[in-house]
Amino acid sequence: MRCIPTLAVMRADDPELAAARWRLALHLEDAGAPPDCPEGIDAWTYRCSIPRRGDDGAIRYLHAFQHNGRIAAGENFSLAVAAAPGWWPVGCPSLAPPRRTRHRPALRLVS
């Protein structure tokens, strides 16, 4: 059983980050860059990678990017692109807060 990191963050030198930025650029090009977004790919900041379960039950990641200046309906404008098949956030820190559980008493051996 695999532990599924939520909200993982890739290191700047991760080759998947460069590939994800390239896939985002292709998506923006295919969608037609918005007229108020002349900066292109440089206007987008990588935020985190989020797991999702596909229709086949496999877990895949999406890489979330946020536009540095564009705001839609009062919120920052964000897009996500699919991670490369088989990519797993090995060595990536997680943004998920640590779980808080109530203090448990020490276990005692009972005979």
N, C-alpha and C positions, 0 to 999 in steps of 0.2 A: 504494500500500500504506500503510495506516495504522499508526502506532505505537500499541500498546495499553498505556496506563499501567495498571499493576497496583497495587492498594491506593491508589487516588487519594483525596484528602481535599478535600471541598468547603469553600469559604470560608463563613463564617457568613452572609454577605449573598447567597449564591447562591439564587435563587428556587426552584431544584430542591430545596434542603434543606427549605424550608418545605413544598413539595408532598410530599416524601417523609415528613415527620413527619405530615402530614395522612393520607397513605395508611396509615401505621403505625397511627394512631389508629383509622381505619376497620377495619383488620384486627383490632385488639384488640377493638373493639366487636363485630364479627361473630363472633369466636371466643369471646366472653364473657370479660370481664376476670377474671383469676384472683382468688380471694377474698383472697389475701395481697398484692394489688397495688392498694391503694386510691388510690395517687398518680396513676394514669393515665399520660398521655403524658409528663408532666414527669419521670417516673422513668426515662426512656430517654435514653441519650446516643448521638449519632451517632458512629461510629468511622471508617468508611471506605466506599469504593465499590469493588466487586470485579467484574471482567468475567467473563462466562460466555458460552458459545456456545449459541445456541438450536438447536432441532431443525431449523430451516431454514438453519442455518449462519451466521446473522447474530450479531454480537457485541452483547450488551446488558449493562447494568450492574445490579448489585444494591447497594442501600444497606444497610449493616450497622449495627444499633443494639444496644446492650448495656444491660441493666437495671442500674441503679445499686446495687441491693441484693439482688436475688433470685439465689439460687444453686441450680442443679439438678445433682445428682450430683457435687457438689464443684467444679463449674465455673460461671463466670458465665453467666447466661442471656442469649442473644442471638437476635435475629430479623433477617431481611432482607426488604426490600420491593423490588419491581422499580422501576427508574428509568423516567422518562417515555420513551416511544418517541422515538428519535433523540437522547436526551441523551448527550453525550460530555464527558468531564472536561477541557474546554479551560481552561487556566490553573490547574488544580488541582495542587498539589504531590503527588508520589508518595512513598509510604512504602517502596517497594522499595529495598533496599540497592544501591549502585552495583556494577556488575559488576567483578570483579577479574580481570584477565588478566595473564599473566606478561609481563615486559618483553620487547619485541621489538627486535631490532637495526634500525638505520636501513636503509632500502632503498638499494640501489646500482644505478646505471644500468649495464646490461651490454650490450655491443654484439657 
